[in-house]
Amino acid sequence: MSIEQSDHSTELTEHPDKFPNPGLPPHRPRLGDEDPKAAKRSERLVLLLFTVSVLASIAAIVGYFAIPVDAESGSVGNTRLSTLIIGLGLGLGMLGIGTAAIHWAKSLMNDHDKVEERHEIAGDAQTRSTAIEMFNEGAKDTDIARRPLIKGALGGALALAPLPFLVPLIGNLGGDWDISRFKRTAWAPAANGDRIYLATDPTNRRIKASDVTIGSLFHVMPWNLPEHPDYLDEKAKAVVLLVRVDPQDLKETEERASWSYDGIVAYSKICTHVGCPVALYERETHHLLCPCHQSTFDVTDEAKVVFGPAGRALPQLPIDVDENGYLVAQRDFDEPVGPSFWERER
């Protein structure tokens, strides 16, 4: 009884060493293989897709020059529209090339299945020669010599597609390489001696020290900054984070002991890594976090870096209060704001 069961089990577990090669399935001709009109329609579609790519790239370049985005003649709406047109031009330009190439390969080029035996990775002279022959065969199979319109459209699309990348890059370089403007922000004392009040961003409401409770976080800008003629440029440099902690938790040097007020400290919102907005606050640890690359700064220790790629602490804004309890800036930041890779002098 047990012998029979053992024989039966052996029969079930035995497998042949090799399976017969089923071979390739029979080739199914496409409509364009048998109908010249269908092949011509496919050729026209490829041409249309390349043309769409060319027109989209041209539209992106024209949109960049036609829509002003500078501070004098532009606006936020213009900036959004220009960005939208450039983005759509880039997207459609690349999409047109990709879809045209795919349709060309699937509908006009040879679609016969081919088998290549797997060999060792190292190739000999014969293998390299075979590879070159296969490459030449593929180039010949595109039959581009008999399709001059597609050849021209392909060349135009490939030539124009990179331009929407390059034109804004070159155009935005301009002649202004002066970085000294980053050494001054809208927190600098006014020429007439007026105080620079701290105001909420974006509501432009002046902040009293009594409004700032322990653990709260305020996004701050200079009061009435929206009236500045270069509002967006100035705001980009002057944005500040205001936090109140227990004064006993602050680790202030003698030099900076007067820069805070009753536990209220103010630091630049611009990360010293690559300029992203530092906008996340962890109340329990008193850490400010940049969401871009996770640079972390300690609010209680002069915003020094405790984690991440940032190379230096966030610049601190010296603050005080006026006779009515409103928070004011004593003076500008003690150092230029922004990423550490800019050449600068303190």
C-alpha positions as CSV (number, residue, x, y, z in Angstrom):
1,M,0.0,0.0,0.0
2,S,2.7,2.5,1.0
3,I,4.9,1.5,-2.0
4,E,2.0,2.3,-4.4
5,Q,1.5,5.6,-2.8
6,S,5.2,6.4,-3.1
7,D,5.3,5.5,-6.8
8,H,2.2,7.7,-7.4
9,S,3.8,10.6,-5.5
10,T,6.9,10.3,-7.6
11,E,4.9,10.5,-10.8
12,L,3.3,13.7,-9.7
13,T,6.5,15.5,-8.8
14,E,8.5,14.6,-11.8
15,H,8.8,17.3,-14.5
16,P,10.5,17.3,-17.9
17,D,13.9,19.0,-18.1
18,K,12.8,21.1,-21.1
19,F,9.6,22.4,-22.6
20,P,9.2,22.6,-26.3
21,N,9.7,26.0,-27.8
22,P,6.2,27.2,-28.8
23,G,7.7,29.6,-31.3
24,L,6.4,33.0,-32.3
25,P,2.7,33.6,-32.9
26,P,1.7,34.1,-36.5
27,H,2.1,37.7,-37.7
28,R,-1.2,39.7,-37.8
29,P,-0.9,42.3,-40.5
30,R,-2.0,45.8,-39.7
31,L,-4.5,47.8,-41.7
32,G,-1.7,50.0,-43.0
33,D,0.3,47.0,-44.2
34,E,-2.5,46.0,-46.6
35,D,-4.1,49.4,-47.3
36,P,-1.9,52.2,-48.8
37,K,-4.6,54.7,-47.9
38,A,-4.5,53.7,-44.2
39,A,-0.7,54.0,-44.2
40,K,-1.0,57.5,-45.7
41,R,-3.4,58.4,-43.0
42,S,-1.0,57.3,-40.3
43,E,1.8,59.3,-42.0
44,R,-0.4,62.4,-41.9
45,L,-1.2,61.8,-38.3
46,V,2.5,61.6,-37.4
47,L,3.1,64.8,-39.4
48,L,0.2,66.5,-37.5
49,L,1.6,65.5,-34.1
50,F,5.1,66.9,-35.0
51,T,3.4,70.1,-36.3
52,V,1.6,70.4,-32.9
53,S,4.9,70.1,-31.2
54,V,6.4,72.8,-33.4
55,L,3.5,75.2,-32.9
56,A,3.4,74.6,-29.1
57,S,7.1,75.4,-28.8
58,I,6.7,78.6,-30.9
59,A,3.7,79.6,-28.7
60,A,5.7,79.2,-25.5
61,I,8.5,81.4,-26.9
62,V,6.1,84.1,-28.2
63,G,4.2,84.0,-24.9
64,Y,7.5,84.6,-22.9
65,F,8.3,87.8,-24.9
66,A,4.7,89.0,-25.4
67,I,3.5,88.9,-21.8
68,P,5.5,91.3,-19.5
69,V,6.3,89.9,-16.0
70,D,8.8,92.6,-14.9
71,A,7.9,94.8,-11.9
72,E,7.3,97.9,-14.0
73,S,4.9,96.6,-16.6
74,G,3.8,93.2,-15.3
75,S,1.5,91.9,-12.6
76,V,0.7,88.8,-10.7
77,G,-1.9,87.9,-13.3
78,N,0.7,88.3,-16.1
79,T,3.2,86.2,-14.3
80,R,0.6,83.4,-13.9
81,L,-0.4,83.6,-17.6
82,S,3.2,83.7,-18.8
83,T,4.0,80.6,-16.7
84,L,0.9,78.8,-17.9
85,I,1.7,79.5,-21.6
86,I,5.4,78.4,-21.2
87,G,4.3,75.3,-19.3
88,L,1.7,74.3,-21.8
89,G,4.1,75.0,-24.6
90,L,6.8,72.8,-23.0
91,G,4.3,70.0,-22.2
92,L,2.6,69.9,-25.7
93,G,6.0,70.3,-27.4
94,M,7.4,67.2,-25.7
95,L,4.1,65.3,-25.8
96,G,3.8,65.9,-29.6
97,I,7.3,64.5,-30.2
98,G,6.7,61.5,-28.0
99,T,3.3,60.5,-29.3
100,A,4.4,61.1,-32.9
101,A,7.4,58.8,-32.5
102,I,5.2,56.1,-30.9
103,H,2.6,56.2,-33.6
104,W,5.3,56.2,-36.3
105,A,6.8,53.1,-34.8
106,K,3.5,51.3,-34.2
107,S,1.8,52.1,-37.5
108,L,4.5,52.6,-40.1
109,M,7.6,50.7,-39.1
110,N,8.1,46.9,-39.2
111,D,6.2,45.2,-36.5
112,H,7.4,41.6,-37.0
113,D,8.5,39.8,-33.8
114,K,12.2,39.1,-33.6
115,V,14.1,36.7,-31.3
116,E,17.6,37.4,-30.0
117,E,19.4,34.6,-28.3
118,R,20.7,35.4,-24.9
119,H,24.5,35.2,-24.7
120,E,27.2,36.3,-22.4
121,I,27.3,40.0,-21.6
122,A,30.8,40.5,-23.1
123,G,30.4,41.0,-26.9
124,D,32.9,40.0,-29.5
125,A,33.6,41.7,-32.8
126,Q,30.9,39.7,-34.5
127,T,28.3,40.7,-31.9
128,R,29.2,44.4,-32.3
129,S,29.0,44.1,-36.1
130,T,25.6,42.5,-35.8
131,A,24.5,45.3,-33.5
132,I,25.5,47.9,-36.1
133,E,23.7,45.9,-38.8
134,M,20.6,45.9,-36.6
135,F,20.9,49.6,-36.0
136,N,21.2,50.3,-39.7
137,E,18.3,48.0,-40.4
138,G,16.2,50.0,-38.0
139,A,17.2,53.3,-39.5
140,K,16.4,51.9,-42.9
141,D,13.1,50.6,-41.6
142,T,11.9,54.1,-40.7
143,D,11.9,54.8,-44.4
144,I,12.5,58.5,-43.6
145,A,14.1,59.1,-46.9
146,R,10.7,58.6,-48.6
147,R,8.9,60.7,-46.1
148,P,10.5,64.2,-46.4
149,L,7.5,65.9,-44.7
150,I,7.9,63.8,-41.5
151,K,11.7,64.2,-41.7
152,G,11.3,68.0,-41.8
153,A,8.6,68.0,-39.1
154,L,10.8,65.8,-36.9
155,G,13.8,68.0,-37.3
156,G,11.8,71.2,-36.6
157,A,10.2,69.7,-33.5
158,L,13.5,68.5,-32.1
159,A,15.1,71.9,-32.9
160,L,12.4,74.0,-31.3
161,A,11.4,71.8,-28.3
162,P,14.5,72.8,-26.1
163,L,14.0,76.5,-26.8
164,P,11.2,77.1,-24.2
165,F,13.7,75.8,-21.7
166,L,16.6,77.9,-22.9
167,V,14.9,81.2,-23.8
168,P,13.4,82.0,-20.3
169,L,16.7,81.0,-18.7
170,I,18.8,83.2,-21.0
171,G,16.3,86.0,-21.0
172,N,16.1,86.1,-17.2
173,L,19.8,86.4,-16.7
174,G,19.7,90.0,-17.7
175,G,22.5,92.4,-16.9
176,D,21.7,92.8,-13.1
177,W,24.3,90.7,-11.2
178,D,24.3,93.1,-8.2
179,I,23.5,91.0,-5.1
180,S,24.0,93.9,-2.7
181,R,20.2,94.4,-2.7
182,F,19.9,91.2,-0.6
183,K,21.8,93.1,2.2
184,R,18.9,95.5,2.7
185,T,15.3,94.7,3.2
186,A,12.1,96.7,4.0
187,W,12.9,96.4,7.7
188,A,15.7,99.0,7.3
189,P,15.0,102.2,9.2
190,A,13.0,104.7,7.1
191,A,14.8,107.9,5.9
192,N,12.3,110.1,7.8
193,G,12.9,108.1,11.0
194,D,9.4,106.5,11.1
195,R,9.2,103.2,12.9
196,I,8.8,100.0,10.9
197,Y,5.9,98.1,12.6
198,L,5.4,94.3,12.4
199,A,2.2,93.4,10.6
200,T,0.4,90.1,9.8
201,D,0.9,88.7,6.4
202,P,-1.2,89.1,4.3
203,T,-3.8,91.1,6.3
204,N,-1.4,94.0,7.0
205,R,-2.6,94.3,10.6
206,R,-0.2,95.7,13.2
207,I,0.7,93.2,15.9
208,K,0.7,94.0,19.7
209,A,3.0,92.0,22.0
210,S,-0.1,91.0,23.9
211,D,-1.5,89.3,20.8
212,V,1.3,86.8,20.7
213,T,0.7,84.0,23.1
214,I,3.3,81.4,24.0
215,G,3.5,78.7,21.3
216,S,1.8,80.8,18.7
217,L,3.3,81.5,15.2
218,F,2.7,84.6,13.1
219,H,3.7,85.2,9.5
220,V,4.9,88.8,9.4
221,M,5.8,91.5,7.0
222,P,6.5,95.2,7.4
223,W,3.4,97.3,8.0
224,N,2.0,98.9,4.8
225,L,4.4,97.1,2.6
226,P,1.7,96.5,0.0
227,E,1.9,100.2,-0.8
228,H,5.5,99.8,-1.8
229,P,6.1,100.1,-5.6
230,D,8.2,97.0,-5.6
231,Y,5.9,95.1,-3.2
232,L,6.5,91.6,-4.3
233,D,10.3,91.9,-4.6
234,E,10.5,93.6,-1.2
235,K,8.1,91.1,0.4
236,A,10.2,88.2,-0.9
237,K,13.1,89.4,1.2
238,A,11.3,90.7,4.2
239,V,9.0,87.9,5.2
240,V,9.4,86.9,8.9
241,L,8.2,84.3,11.3
242,L,7.3,85.5,14.8
243,V,7.2,83.1,17.7
244,R,6.8,83.4,21.4
245,V,8.3,81.0,23.8
246,D,9.0,81.0,27.5
247,P,11.8,83.5,28.1
248,Q,13.6,81.0,30.3
249,D,13.9,78.7,27.2
250,L,15.8,81.2,25.2
251,K,19.6,80.7,24.8
252,E,20.7,84.2,23.9
253,T,24.2,85.5,23.6
254,E,24.9,88.8,25.3
255,E,24.9,90.5,21.9
256,R,21.4,89.3,21.1
257,A,19.9,89.6,24.5
258,S,18.1,92.8,23.5
259,W,16.9,91.5,20.1
260,S,13.8,89.7,21.5
261,Y,11.0,91.0,23.7
262,D,9.6,88.9,26.6
263,G,10.2,85.6,24.8
264,I,9.1,86.9,21.4
265,V,11.6,86.3,18.6
266,A,11.5,87.1,14.9
267,Y,13.5,85.3,12.2
268,S,13.7,85.4,8.4
269,K,11.3,83.1,6.8
270,I,13.7,82.4,3.9
271,C,15.6,79.1,4.3
272,T,19.4,79.5,4.2
273,H,19.7,76.4,2.1
274,V,18.0,77.3,-1.3
275,G,15.5,79.9,-0.3
276,C,12.3,77.9,0.3
277,P,9.8,79.3,2.9
278,V,10.4,78.0,6.4
279,A,6.7,77.7,7.4
280,L,6.3,74.8,9.8
281,Y,6.6,75.1,13.5
282,E,6.8,72.3,16.0
283,R,5.6,73.7,19.3
284,E,6.9,70.9,21.6
285,T,10.5,71.1,20.3
286,H,10.5,74.8,19.3
287,H,11.8,73.7,15.9
288,L,11.1,75.5,12.6
289,L,11.1,73.2,9.6
290,C,11.6,73.9,5.9
291,P,9.4,71.5,4.0
292,C,11.6,71.5,0.9
293,H,14.6,69.7,2.2
294,Q,13.8,69.3,5.9
295,S,16.3,71.8,7.2
296,T,15.4,72.3,10.9
297,F,16.2,75.4,13.0
298,D,16.0,75.8,16.8
299,V,13.9,78.9,17.7
300,T,15.2,79.0,21.3
301,D,18.9,78.9,20.2
302,E,19.1,81.8,17.7
303,A,17.5,79.6,14.9
304,K,20.7,77.6,14.6
305,V,20.6,74.5,12.3
306,V,19.9,71.3,14.1
307,F,19.2,69.1,11.1
308,G,19.3,69.2,7.3
309,P,21.4,70.7,4.5
310,A,21.1,74.4,5.5
311,G,24.6,75.9,6.2
312,R,23.8,78.6,8.7
313,A,21.1,79.9,11.1
314,L,18.1,82.0,10.0
315,P,18.9,85.7,10.2
316,Q,17.3,87.3,13.2
317,L,15.3,90.5,13.2
318,P,15.8,92.7,16.3
319,I,12.5,93.7,17.6
320,D,11.0,96.0,20.4
321,V,7.7,97.5,21.4
322,D,6.5,101.1,21.2
323,E,4.7,103.0,23.9
324,N,1.4,101.5,22.8
325,G,2.6,97.9,22.9
326,Y,3.0,97.4,19.2
327,L,5.9,95.4,18.0
328,V,8.5,97.3,15.9
329,A,11.8,96.5,14.2
330,Q,14.8,98.0,15.8
331,R,16.7,97.8,12.5
332,D,17.3,95.6,9.5
333,F,18.6,92.0,9.7
334,D,22.2,91.8,10.9
335,E,23.2,89.8,7.7
336,P,21.8,89.3,4.2
337,V,18.8,86.9,4.0
338,G,18.6,83.9,1.7
339,P,20.7,80.9,0.7
340,S,24.2,80.7,1.8
341,F,25.7,80.2,-1.7
342,W,25.5,83.9,-2.5
343,E,28.8,85.7,-2.3
344,R,28.4,88.3,0.5
345,E,30.0,90.4,3.1
346,R,28.6,90.9,6.5
